[in-house]
């Protein structure tokens, strides 16, 4: 997928955390190579998490998340910190920024939560001194050491930062480890000798540099590339149709144009699927439920049918024999979530008792449509098939109710606008509570009585 059009949910999310006034927004500006974030010596300048979509060289399409600092003693400090912690759910990789000489550098709870989620952490010590000259800062940079490590992983040999005053560039070299990604040779220094001492705190080696210097950009990008696990990189690169379709095959996409469809455009799951089919050299045939039967009346039936969850039962009844059928929502569940966990959660709907509480979780905010799948269709199906006396609550965006343990079922939307970390965080939380979780497409397949007949994974 073209990097400039990569959906935000498919980008590497890098969140920058730290105390107030350690230079988080300054680092954002350095990485973006422009002033996109307001900076000031006044604590609490950044009040809410701010996201910046950007291409970072070998890292590809990313989202940088600038968070409010911890230790804000202002009247809204606690709320700002709470909003920063919410970004944990979307973080693929965290930068923990501290300031040299500060006595308030750590936030144990947040660091522990990152470790629990197995999120790689890059520690950076900002060595800027407002009284220092650029030359002094550059000398500090040339003497600094850097290394990186994943949470809960054995320390790796330290890396070395090499600064060149004549070109105002800095690079970082580090040995490749089992969990490291291949190194972009264009960012490597000629000096490959590891150096530096282990910083025992949290088992990590900090990168020490002045984050306001242009040279810091290459160092930080290089460090991120070195600690990003191969598994996480593969998950980010995994397409919706990985294993589902081959070059030259025909895929029929069934997309209703009812009151729930946006005027003048396709929704993201549809447009993203079409784009990936074209990139894979497959043939995409787009139709509506009304014309689906006529579309399939050809000498060669499609190799795969993908439909909107809202018309799954209708399309299954017209499905050509032997042709695999799945939904856009199931594709997203397999890409970002745990499809078998969602299937088990859907089957648990059979055990719902009168008065059961069900949470419908929408990953983004939108104006509800008359035929809304989450707010209208799924509740109606559940009341019709399982139990009329059911209680439904709706939450939208990043927040979840504080009494999540009081619910009997959690139904997540396809989360097409969110990244994999967001969905995985919700899986982690529901598993910890023993709360059954499913998503729209899988739930509708079970409620339609065809969960075991549609494809949850690529057919073998």
SESEMAR-16784 format. One record per residue (C-alpha): residue number from 1; residue in three letters; chain; x, y, z. Coordinates in pm, 1 decimal. Layout:
residues N
num; residuo; cadena; xx; yy; zz
NUM; ALA; A; X; Y; Z .
...
This chain:
residues 460
num; residuo; cadena; xx; yy; zz
1; UNK; A; 0.0; 0.0; 0.0 .
2; UNK; A; 129.3; 345.9; -87.3 .
3; UNK; A; 276.3; 503.2; 224.1 .
4; UNK; A; 103.2; 836.0; 166.0 .
5; UNK; A; -237.2; 664.6; 166.0 .
6; UNK; A; -171.5; 405.2; 435.8 .
7; UNK; A; -469.1; 402.2; 676.3 .
8; UNK; A; -382.5; 516.0; 1026.8 .
9; UNK; A; -477.3; 175.0; 1162.6 .
10; UNK; A; -199.3; 13.5; 955.6 .
11; UNK; A; 76.5; 249.2; 1071.2 .
12; UNK; A; 337.7; 189.9; 1339.6 .
13; UNK; A; 220.5; 384.4; 1646.4 .
14; UNK; A; 508.9; 538.1; 1842.3 .
15; UNK; A; 408.6; 708.0; 2167.6 .
16; UNK; A; 640.5; 943.8; 2354.8 .
17; UNK; A; 598.5; 943.6; 2733.0 .
18; UNK; A; 775.7; 1125.6; 3013.5 .
19; UNK; A; 753.0; 1391.9; 3281.9 .
20; UNK; A; 655.4; 1748.5; 3198.8 .
21; UNK; A; 916.9; 1961.8; 3026.2 .
22; UNK; A; 1157.0; 1685.0; 2930.4 .
23; UNK; A; 1133.0; 1765.8; 2558.4 .
24; UNK; A; 861.6; 1532.7; 2423.6 .
25; UNK; A; 711.4; 1789.7; 2186.1 .
26; UNK; A; 1060.3; 1901.3; 2085.3 .
27; UNK; A; 1142.9; 1543.0; 1991.0 .
28; UNK; A; 820.8; 1525.8; 1787.4 .
29; UNK; A; 928.5; 1837.9; 1597.0 .
30; UNK; A; 1274.3; 1692.0; 1537.0 .
31; UNK; A; 1133.0; 1364.7; 1403.7 .
32; UNK; A; 883.3; 1549.1; 1182.1 .
33; UNK; A; 1155.7; 1792.6; 1070.3 .
34; UNK; A; 914.4; 2081.2; 1120.9 .
35; UNK; A; 733.2; 2262.8; 1400.4 .
36; UNK; A; 414.7; 2060.2; 1435.0 .
37; UNK; A; 394.4; 2069.0; 1815.3 .
38; UNK; A; 384.2; 2372.8; 2042.1 .
39; UNK; A; 683.1; 2384.5; 2277.3 .
40; UNK; A; 740.5; 2597.0; 2585.5 .
41; UNK; A; 931.4; 2597.4; 2913.1 .
42; UNK; A; 593.7; 2620.7; 3089.9 .
43; UNK; A; 487.3; 2281.5; 3234.2 .
44; UNK; A; 166.9; 2140.2; 3088.6 .
45; UNK; A; 199.2; 2298.7; 2743.1 .
46; UNK; A; 78.6; 1974.0; 2583.4 .
47; UNK; A; -266.5; 1916.6; 2729.7 .
48; UNK; A; -403.7; 1625.0; 2525.3 .
49; UNK; A; -244.1; 1343.9; 2325.8 .
50; UNK; A; -179.1; 1464.0; 1971.2 .
51; UNK; A; -118.7; 1227.7; 1679.0 .
52; UNK; A; 97.4; 1305.2; 1377.6 .
53; UNK; A; 97.2; 1078.6; 1069.8 .
54; UNK; A; 441.8; 1072.8; 909.6 .
55; UNK; A; 682.3; 863.6; 702.0 .
56; UNK; A; 1002.0; 783.8; 892.4 .
57; UNK; A; 1244.9; 645.9; 635.7 .
58; UNK; A; 1312.3; 276.2; 697.1 .
59; UNK; A; 1027.1; 258.8; 950.0 .
60; UNK; A; 771.8; 344.2; 682.3 .
61; UNK; A; 434.1; 500.4; 764.3 .
62; UNK; A; 404.3; 585.5; 1133.7 .
63; UNK; A; 188.4; 773.2; 1380.3 .
64; UNK; A; 377.0; 975.3; 1641.7 .
65; UNK; A; 180.4; 1031.5; 1962.0 .
66; UNK; A; 274.8; 1334.8; 2170.5 .
67; UNK; A; 140.4; 1291.6; 2523.4 .
68; UNK; A; 87.4; 1525.3; 2815.8 .
69; UNK; A; 365.4; 1500.7; 3072.8 .
70; UNK; A; 347.0; 1330.0; 3408.6 .
71; UNK; A; 401.0; 1528.5; 3726.0 .
72; UNK; A; 169.4; 1811.8; 3618.7 .
73; UNK; A; 59.3; 1981.2; 3942.6 .
74; UNK; A; -196.7; 2202.9; 3769.6 .
75; UNK; A; -572.3; 2171.5; 3831.9 .
76; UNK; A; -612.8; 1946.8; 3525.3 .
77; UNK; A; -289.9; 1754.2; 3574.8 .
78; UNK; A; -453.4; 1429.5; 3687.2 .
79; UNK; A; -693.1; 1427.0; 3391.6 .
80; UNK; A; -410.1; 1499.0; 3148.4 .
81; UNK; A; -208.7; 1210.0; 3288.9 .
82; UNK; A; -511.4; 980.3; 3262.5 .
83; UNK; A; -546.7; 1069.0; 2895.1 .
84; UNK; A; -179.7; 997.1; 2838.4 .
85; UNK; A; -219.8; 653.0; 2996.3 .
86; UNK; A; -504.6; 576.6; 2758.3 .
87; UNK; A; -253.9; 590.6; 2474.7 .
88; UNK; A; -102.3; 268.3; 2609.7 .
89; UNK; A; -377.8; 81.8; 2426.8 .
90; UNK; A; -254.4; 207.1; 2087.9 .
91; UNK; A; 120.6; 195.9; 2144.3 .
92; UNK; A; 329.7; -35.4; 1925.5 .
93; UNK; A; 656.2; 111.5; 2051.7 .
94; UNK; A; 717.1; 355.6; 2336.9 .
95; UNK; A; 982.1; 621.8; 2377.0 .
96; UNK; A; 1043.7; 700.5; 2743.6 .
97; UNK; A; 1205.8; 1043.7; 2751.7 .
98; UNK; A; 1386.2; 1181.6; 3055.3 .
99; UNK; A; 1595.4; 1490.7; 3110.4 .
100; UNK; A; 1952.8; 1476.5; 3228.0 .
101; UNK; A; 1978.4; 1575.2; 3591.5 .
102; UNK; A; 1606.6; 1541.4; 3663.8 .
103; UNK; A; 1508.0; 1366.1; 3986.0 .
104; UNK; A; 1156.7; 1285.5; 3858.8 .
105; UNK; A; 1218.2; 1072.4; 3556.5 .
106; UNK; A; 1019.3; 753.7; 3602.5 .
107; UNK; A; 652.8; 659.8; 3612.3 .
108; UNK; A; 661.1; 300.6; 3747.8 .
109; UNK; A; 295.7; 221.3; 3674.6 .
110; UNK; A; 318.2; 320.4; 3309.6 .
111; UNK; A; 649.4; 142.5; 3256.4 .
112; UNK; A; 504.4; -172.1; 3412.8 .
113; UNK; A; 196.6; -153.9; 3190.6 .
114; UNK; A; 417.0; -125.8; 2883.0 .
115; UNK; A; 616.3; -426.9; 2998.8 .
116; UNK; A; 296.3; -624.9; 3062.8 .
117; UNK; A; 191.7; -558.1; 2702.6 .
118; UNK; A; 537.1; -657.2; 2575.8 .
119; UNK; A; 574.4; -313.8; 2416.5 .
120; UNK; A; 936.0; -234.8; 2319.6 .
121; UNK; A; 1067.0; 71.5; 2504.8 .
122; UNK; A; 1337.3; 306.1; 2382.6 .
123; UNK; A; 1481.3; 511.7; 2668.8 .
124; UNK; A; 1618.1; 850.9; 2570.3 .
125; UNK; A; 1795.3; 1093.1; 2801.7 .
126; UNK; A; 1768.5; 1448.8; 2674.1 .
127; UNK; A; 2105.9; 1606.4; 2750.2 .
128; UNK; A; 2015.7; 1955.0; 2631.9 .
129; UNK; A; 2133.3; 2238.2; 2851.9 .
130; UNK; A; 1972.8; 2572.2; 2775.4 .
131; UNK; A; 2296.7; 2744.8; 2873.1 .
132; UNK; A; 2505.6; 2529.2; 2643.3 .
133; UNK; A; 2608.1; 2615.0; 2293.2 .
134; UNK; A; 2543.3; 2390.9; 1997.8 .
135; UNK; A; 2910.7; 2297.7; 2002.1 .
136; UNK; A; 2891.5; 2181.8; 2362.4 .
137; UNK; A; 2582.7; 1976.3; 2290.2 .
138; UNK; A; 2755.8; 1818.8; 1992.9 .
139; UNK; A; 3055.6; 1726.9; 2207.9 .
140; UNK; A; 2824.4; 1560.7; 2457.7 .
141; UNK; A; 2660.7; 1370.5; 2176.2 .
142; UNK; A; 2991.4; 1239.7; 2046.4 .
143; UNK; A; 3077.0; 1105.9; 2392.3 .
144; UNK; A; 2737.6; 948.2; 2461.8 .
145; UNK; A; 2646.9; 583.4; 2439.0 .
146; UNK; A; 2325.1; 416.9; 2339.6 .
147; UNK; A; 2165.2; 81.2; 2340.7 .
148; UNK; A; 1823.2; -58.7; 2338.3 .
149; UNK; A; 1631.2; -349.9; 2487.7 .
150; UNK; A; 1283.2; -490.2; 2496.9 .
151; UNK; A; 1088.5; -516.4; 2824.0 .
152; UNK; A; 1135.9; -850.3; 2995.6 .
153; UNK; A; 1425.8; -932.0; 2764.3 .
154; UNK; A; 1789.5; -992.9; 2843.4 .
155; UNK; A; 2004.5; -681.6; 2794.4 .
156; UNK; A; 2173.4; -654.3; 2457.3 .
157; UNK; A; 2520.3; -511.8; 2395.3 .
158; UNK; A; 2521.6; -135.0; 2396.0 .
159; UNK; A; 2511.6; 56.0; 2072.8 .
160; UNK; A; 2732.9; 344.5; 1979.3 .
161; UNK; A; 2634.6; 691.7; 1863.5 .
162; UNK; A; 2883.7; 855.9; 1633.3 .
163; UNK; A; 2850.5; 1229.3; 1569.0 .
164; UNK; A; 3027.9; 1404.5; 1285.3 .
165; UNK; A; 3066.4; 1775.9; 1341.6 .
166; UNK; A; 3146.2; 1855.9; 979.2 .
167; UNK; A; 2819.2; 1712.2; 850.2 .
168; UNK; A; 2604.1; 1758.8; 1161.1 .
169; UNK; A; 2484.0; 1399.5; 1140.2 .
170; UNK; A; 2464.8; 1122.8; 1392.7 .
171; UNK; A; 2416.8; 752.1; 1345.9 .
172; UNK; A; 2372.3; 461.8; 1579.8 .
173; UNK; A; 2512.3; 115.4; 1534.9 .
174; UNK; A; 2388.7; -187.8; 1723.8 .
175; UNK; A; 2434.5; -562.7; 1692.0 .
176; UNK; A; 2134.6; -745.2; 1551.8 .
177; UNK; A; 1955.6; -967.0; 1802.6 .
178; UNK; A; 1699.4; -1242.6; 1769.6 .
179; UNK; A; 1416.2; -993.9; 1815.5 .
180; UNK; A; 1567.0; -713.5; 1611.8 .
181; UNK; A; 1477.6; -615.1; 1260.1 .
182; UNK; A; 1738.4; -602.7; 984.2 .
183; UNK; A; 1940.7; -282.8; 994.6 .
184; UNK; A; 1919.1; -27.6; 716.1 .
185; UNK; A; 2281.7; -6.4; 607.8 .
186; UNK; A; 2238.2; 353.7; 492.7 .
187; UNK; A; 2195.4; 458.9; 855.0 .
188; UNK; A; 2497.4; 274.0; 990.2 .
189; UNK; A; 2820.7; 432.5; 1098.3 .
190; UNK; A; 3151.1; 296.0; 976.7 .
191; UNK; A; 3241.6; 230.9; 1339.6 .
192; UNK; A; 3055.7; -86.6; 1437.7 .
193; UNK; A; 3223.1; -137.2; 1774.9 .
194; UNK; A; 2970.3; -161.6; 2061.3 .
195; UNK; A; 3048.9; 58.7; 2356.7 .
196; UNK; A; 2888.1; 205.2; 2664.6 .
197; UNK; A; 2776.9; 83.9; 3003.6 .
198; UNK; A; 2450.3; -73.8; 3100.4 .
199; UNK; A; 2205.6; 152.2; 3276.1 .
200; UNK; A; 2062.8; -88.7; 3530.1 .
201; UNK; A; 1730.3; 91.5; 3572.9 .
202; UNK; A; 1461.0; -119.5; 3401.7 .
203; UNK; A; 1735.8; -322.2; 3233.5 .
204; UNK; A; 1772.5; -75.6; 2947.0 .
205; UNK; A; 2048.0; 130.0; 2795.2 .
206; UNK; A; 1945.2; 491.6; 2737.9 .
207; UNK; A; 2022.2; 683.5; 2422.4 .
208; UNK; A; 2176.0; 1012.6; 2536.4 .
209; UNK; A; 2137.3; 1307.1; 2302.5 .
210; UNK; A; 2001.6; 1655.8; 2257.0 .
211; UNK; A; 1656.4; 1596.2; 2108.0 .
212; UNK; A; 1643.5; 1948.3; 1965.5 .
213; UNK; A; 1936.8; 1884.6; 1731.6 .
214; UNK; A; 1861.9; 1777.1; 1370.9 .
215; UNK; A; 2118.7; 1499.9; 1411.3 .
216; UNK; A; 1894.2; 1334.3; 1671.0 .
217; UNK; A; 1643.2; 1235.3; 1403.4 .
218; UNK; A; 1865.8; 974.5; 1240.1 .
219; UNK; A; 1975.9; 838.4; 1577.6 .
220; UNK; A; 1622.5; 787.4; 1705.5 .
221; UNK; A; 1494.7; 634.7; 1380.7 .
222; UNK; A; 1790.0; 398.5; 1379.1 .
223; UNK; A; 1730.5; 297.5; 1741.0 .
224; UNK; A; 1361.2; 232.4; 1679.6 .
225; UNK; A; 1440.0; 13.5; 1379.0 .
226; UNK; A; 1683.9; -187.5; 1589.5 .
227; UNK; A; 1441.1; -271.2; 1871.1 .
228; UNK; A; 1124.4; -325.6; 1668.8 .
229; UNK; A; 1062.3; -701.9; 1692.1 .
230; UNK; A; 1029.7; -896.1; 1369.6 .
231; UNK; A; 694.2; -1035.5; 1482.4 .
232; UNK; A; 550.5; -687.1; 1533.4 .
233; UNK; A; 688.0; -570.1; 1199.7 .
234; UNK; A; 529.2; -869.4; 1025.3 .
235; UNK; A; 197.3; -799.4; 1198.4 .
236; UNK; A; 205.9; -440.1; 1074.2 .
237; UNK; A; 288.5; -551.3; 720.9 .
238; UNK; A; 23.6; -824.7; 715.9 .
239; UNK; A; -249.2; -740.8; 467.4 .
240; UNK; A; -619.4; -804.4; 507.5 .
241; UNK; A; -608.1; -1070.2; 236.8 .
242; UNK; A; -289.7; -1248.9; 340.7 .
243; UNK; A; -345.1; -1611.1; 233.5 .
244; UNK; A; -696.3; -1544.7; 102.7 .
245; UNK; A; -637.4; -1468.7; -264.2 .
246; UNK; A; -377.1; -1527.2; -533.9 .
247; UNK; A; -285.7; -1329.0; -841.7 .
248; UNK; A; -543.0; -1359.6; -1119.2 .
249; UNK; A; -823.1; -1487.6; -894.7 .
250; UNK; A; -1164.1; -1321.2; -889.6 .
251; UNK; A; -1314.4; -1181.9; -570.3 .
252; UNK; A; -1673.8; -1062.3; -547.9 .
253; UNK; A; -1733.7; -781.0; -297.8 .
254; UNK; A; -2093.3; -736.2; -182.3 .
255; UNK; A; -2145.7; -383.1; -51.0 .
256; UNK; A; -2497.0; -268.3; 47.2 .
257; UNK; A; -2596.0; 83.7; -48.2 .
258; UNK; A; -2860.4; 129.1; 219.8 .
259; UNK; A; -2919.8; 412.6; 464.0 .
260; UNK; A; -2613.5; 308.4; 660.7 .
261; UNK; A; -2380.5; 357.7; 363.0 .
262; UNK; A; -2204.8; 697.1; 347.5 .
263; UNK; A; -2302.8; 918.6; 57.3 .
264; UNK; A; -2047.9; 956.3; -220.0 .
265; UNK; A; -1777.8; 725.3; -87.1 .
266; UNK; A; -1694.3; 372.4; 20.9 .
267; UNK; A; -1624.8; 291.8; 383.3 .
268; UNK; A; -1264.5; 214.3; 476.8 .
269; UNK; A; -1294.7; -168.8; 490.9 .
270; UNK; A; -1432.0; -170.4; 136.6 .
271; UNK; A; -1181.2; 72.2; -14.6 .
272; UNK; A; -889.9; -92.8; 166.0 .
273; UNK; A; -994.6; -437.0; 40.6 .
274; UNK; A; -1030.0; -314.1; -317.5 .
275; UNK; A; -688.8; -148.2; -307.2 .
276; UNK; A; -521.9; -461.8; -172.9 .
277; UNK; A; -691.0; -680.1; -435.6 .
278; UNK; A; -553.2; -455.5; -708.4 .
279; UNK; A; -206.0; -465.4; -555.4 .
280; UNK; A; -218.9; -845.2; -541.4 .
281; UNK; A; -314.3; -864.1; -908.4 .
282; UNK; A; -658.2; -1007.5; -834.2 .
283; UNK; A; -983.6; -920.4; -1010.8 .
284; UNK; A; -1229.2; -725.2; -795.4 .
285; UNK; A; -1599.6; -737.3; -882.6 .
286; UNK; A; -1813.6; -498.7; -679.2 .
287; UNK; A; -2186.5; -551.6; -644.3 .
288; UNK; A; -2481.3; -502.2; -410.4 .
289; UNK; A; -2702.7; -768.5; -249.4 .
290; UNK; A; -2971.1; -700.4; -512.3 .
291; UNK; A; -2737.5; -779.9; -801.6 .
292; UNK; A; -2527.4; -1050.0; -634.5 .
293; UNK; A; -2707.1; -1345.2; -794.9 .
294; UNK; A; -2677.7; -1197.9; -1143.9 .
295; UNK; A; -2310.8; -1120.8; -1082.4 .
296; UNK; A; -2239.1; -1486.3; -1004.7 .
297; UNK; A; -2423.4; -1620.8; -1311.4 .
298; UNK; A; -2111.4; -1656.8; -1520.3 .
299; UNK; A; -1921.6; -1953.6; -1658.0 .
300; UNK; A; -1656.4; -1903.1; -1393.6 .
301; UNK; A; -1783.9; -1826.3; -1042.6 .
302; UNK; A; -1573.2; -1605.0; -816.2 .
303; UNK; A; -1293.5; -1761.9; -614.7 .
304; UNK; A; -1399.8; -1577.0; -299.6 .
305; UNK; A; -1697.9; -1370.1; -183.1 .
306; UNK; A; -1658.3; -1096.6; 78.8 .
307; UNK; A; -1972.3; -924.8; 203.0 .
308; UNK; A; -2081.5; -672.2; 460.0 .
309; UNK; A; -2176.5; -837.0; 789.2 .
310; UNK; A; -2525.3; -686.9; 777.3 .
311; UNK; A; -2620.9; -898.5; 472.2 .
312; UNK; A; -2428.4; -1216.1; 557.9 .
313; UNK; A; -2730.3; -1444.4; 595.5 .
314; UNK; A; -2887.7; -1312.2; 275.7 .
315; UNK; A; -2570.1; -1362.0; 73.0 .
316; UNK; A; -2505.5; -1707.7; 217.0 .
317; UNK; A; -2844.6; -1820.3; 83.7 .
318; UNK; A; -2740.2; -1714.3; -268.7 .
319; UNK; A; -2378.2; -1824.3; -245.7 .
320; UNK; A; -2250.0; -2037.4; -537.5 .
321; UNK; A; -2169.4; -2389.7; -424.0 .
322; UNK; A; -1808.9; -2443.4; -322.4 .
323; UNK; A; -1715.0; -2074.2; -314.1 .
324; UNK; A; -1568.5; -1952.8; 19.8 .
325; UNK; A; -1761.2; -1674.2; 193.6 .
326; UNK; A; -1635.9; -1430.1; 455.6 .
327; UNK; A; -1702.4; -1072.0; 566.9 .
328; UNK; A; -1505.2; -749.2; 586.2 .
329; UNK; A; -1539.4; -756.1; 964.3 .
330; UNK; A; -1402.1; -1109.6; 987.1 .
331; UNK; A; -1102.0; -1006.3; 776.3 .
332; UNK; A; -1027.5; -721.6; 1017.0 .
333; UNK; A; -1078.3; -951.5; 1315.6 .
334; UNK; A; -821.4; -1193.2; 1175.1 .
335; UNK; A; -575.0; -915.3; 1091.4 .
336; UNK; A; -594.2; -719.8; 1416.8 .
337; UNK; A; -746.2; -950.4; 1674.6 .
338; UNK; A; -776.1; -1319.6; 1756.4 .
339; UNK; A; -1034.0; -1478.8; 1530.4 .
340; UNK; A; -1070.1; -1801.4; 1728.6 .
341; UNK; A; -1108.9; -1606.2; 2053.6 .
342; UNK; A; -1383.1; -1401.5; 1887.1 .
343; UNK; A; -1552.5; -1720.4; 1764.5 .
344; UNK; A; -1552.6; -1861.2; 2118.3 .
345; UNK; A; -1698.3; -1532.8; 2243.3 .
346; UNK; A; -1975.9; -1552.4; 1983.8 .
347; UNK; A; -2067.1; -1906.0; 2088.7 .
348; UNK; A; -2086.0; -1785.2; 2450.0 .
349; UNK; A; -2390.3; -1578.7; 2351.0 .
350; UNK; A; -2594.8; -1896.7; 2387.3 .
351; UNK; A; -2539.2; -1876.9; 2764.5 .
352; UNK; A; -2674.4; -1523.4; 2812.3 .
353; UNK; A; -2936.1; -1503.8; 3086.4 .
354; UNK; A; -3229.1; -1261.7; 3127.9 .
355; UNK; A; -3102.1; -918.6; 3225.3 .
356; UNK; A; -2752.2; -984.1; 3090.7 .
357; UNK; A; -2547.2; -671.8; 3020.0 .
358; UNK; A; -2384.7; -641.7; 2678.5 .
359; UNK; A; -2133.3; -376.3; 2577.7 .
360; UNK; A; -2123.6; -268.4; 2213.0 .
361; UNK; A; -1783.3; -105.2; 2155.3 .
362; UNK; A; -1739.3; 127.1; 1858.7 .
363; UNK; A; -1375.0; 212.6; 1795.9 .
364; UNK; A; -1456.5; 551.0; 1643.4 .
365; UNK; A; -1724.8; 811.6; 1689.8 .
366; UNK; A; -1989.3; 844.2; 1420.3 .
367; UNK; A; -2343.5; 965.3; 1376.0 .
368; UNK; A; -2565.0; 656.8; 1424.6 .
369; UNK; A; -2758.2; 553.2; 1114.9 .
370; UNK; A; -3114.7; 427.3; 1111.4 .
371; UNK; A; -2990.8; 79.3; 1018.2 .
372; UNK; A; -2676.2; 92.7; 1232.7 .
373; UNK; A; -2524.9; -253.7; 1262.4 .
374; UNK; A; -2396.5; -218.5; 1618.6 .
375; UNK; A; -2672.6; -11.5; 1774.4 .
376; UNK; A; -2971.9; -156.4; 1588.8 .
377; UNK; A; -2915.7; -481.4; 1399.6 .
378; UNK; A; -2705.1; -680.1; 1648.0 .
379; UNK; A; -2924.0; -595.2; 1952.5 .
380; UNK; A; -3234.4; -691.0; 1751.4 .
381; UNK; A; -3081.5; -1024.5; 1649.0 .
382; UNK; A; -2974.7; -1102.9; 2005.0 .
383; UNK; A; -3317.3; -1025.6; 2147.9 .
384; UNK; A; -3482.8; -1229.4; 1875.7 .
385; UNK; A; -3264.8; -1537.9; 1902.1 .
386; UNK; A; -3137.1; -1543.6; 2260.6 .
387; UNK; A; -3338.1; -1343.5; 2508.4 .
388; UNK; A; -3567.0; -1039.3; 2482.0 .
389; UNK; A; -3462.8; -915.2; 2826.5 .
390; UNK; A; -3109.4; -796.2; 2751.5 .
391; UNK; A; -2942.3; -467.1; 2844.7 .
392; UNK; A; -2720.0; -292.0; 2591.3 .
393; UNK; A; -2469.1; -14.0; 2649.2 .
394; UNK; A; -2277.0; 165.8; 2375.2 .
395; UNK; A; -1928.2; 311.7; 2410.2 .
396; UNK; A; -1738.6; 491.8; 2135.7 .
397; UNK; A; -1374.5; 585.2; 2090.4 .
398; UNK; A; -1089.9; 487.3; 2321.1 .
399; UNK; A; -1273.9; 483.8; 2652.3 .
400; UNK; A; -1430.2; 179.2; 2814.9 .
401; UNK; A; -1666.7; 181.0; 3114.4 .
402; UNK; A; -1489.2; 163.2; 3451.9 .
403; UNK; A; -1714.4; -128.3; 3553.4 .
404; UNK; A; -1615.8; -352.0; 3262.1 .
405; UNK; A; -1624.2; -656.9; 3488.3 .
406; UNK; A; -2000.6; -611.5; 3531.5 .
407; UNK; A; -2073.4; -701.1; 3168.5 .
408; UNK; A; -2158.5; -1047.0; 3037.8 .
409; UNK; A; -2051.8; -994.2; 2675.9 .
410; UNK; A; -1822.7; -753.5; 2487.8 .
411; UNK; A; -1889.7; -697.7; 2115.8 .
412; UNK; A; -1623.4; -497.2; 1930.9 .
413; UNK; A; -1671.5; -336.3; 1591.5 .
414; UNK; A; -1427.8; -417.8; 1311.0 .
415; UNK; A; -1190.6; -144.5; 1438.7 .
416; UNK; A; -1094.1; -55.3; 1082.4 .
417; UNK; A; -974.5; 288.8; 1197.0 .
418; UNK; A; -759.7; 150.0; 1479.3 .
419; UNK; A; -431.6; -36.4; 1491.5 .
420; UNK; A; -369.7; -392.6; 1602.1 .
421; UNK; A; -236.7; -280.7; 1942.5 .
422; UNK; A; -574.2; -120.5; 2018.1 .
423; UNK; A; -765.2; -445.1; 1957.7 .
424; UNK; A; -503.4; -658.8; 2132.6 .
425; UNK; A; -528.7; -436.5; 2440.3 .
426; UNK; A; -902.4; -501.0; 2459.1 .
427; UNK; A; -847.4; -873.4; 2416.7 .
428; UNK; A; -596.6; -862.2; 2702.8 .
429; UNK; A; -842.2; -680.6; 2928.4 .
430; UNK; A; -1139.1; -905.8; 2856.3 .
431; UNK; A; -931.7; -1221.0; 2900.9 .
432; UNK; A; -812.9; -1095.5; 3239.3 .
433; UNK; A; -1176.9; -1051.5; 3344.7 .
434; UNK; A; -1302.3; -1375.7; 3192.1 .
435; UNK; A; -1537.7; -1163.7; 2980.9 .
436; UNK; A; -1642.1; -1322.1; 2647.7 .
437; UNK; A; -1548.7; -1098.8; 2354.5 .
438; UNK; A; -1642.0; -1113.0; 1988.9 .
439; UNK; A; -1679.6; -869.7; 1700.0 .
440; UNK; A; -1959.5; -761.8; 1469.3 .
441; UNK; A; -1894.0; -1000.3; 1181.6 .
442; UNK; A; -1834.3; -1308.8; 1395.2 .
443; UNK; A; -2136.2; -1231.6; 1616.0 .
444; UNK; A; -2368.0; -1195.7; 1316.7 .
445; UNK; A; -2236.0; -1518.8; 1165.0 .
446; UNK; A; -2325.6; -1706.4; 1484.8 .
447; UNK; A; -2662.4; -1532.6; 1525.6 .
448; UNK; A; -2741.1; -1623.3; 1164.1 .
449; UNK; A; -2662.5; -1987.8; 1236.9 .
450; UNK; A; -2376.6; -2005.8; 987.1 .
451; UNK; A; -2063.6; -1940.0; 1194.3 .
452; UNK; A; -1932.3; -2287.7; 1114.0 .
453; UNK; A; -2014.0; -2244.7; 744.3 .
454; UNK; A; -1840.0; -1914.4; 667.9 .
455; UNK; A; -1462.5; -1882.1; 648.1 .
456; UNK; A; -1296.1; -1735.9; 956.2 .
457; UNK; A; -950.0; -1806.0; 817.0 .
458; UNK; A; -811.6; -1852.6; 464.6 .
459; UNK; A; -939.3; -2180.2; 315.3 .
460; UNK; A; -674.9; -2448.4; 281.5 .
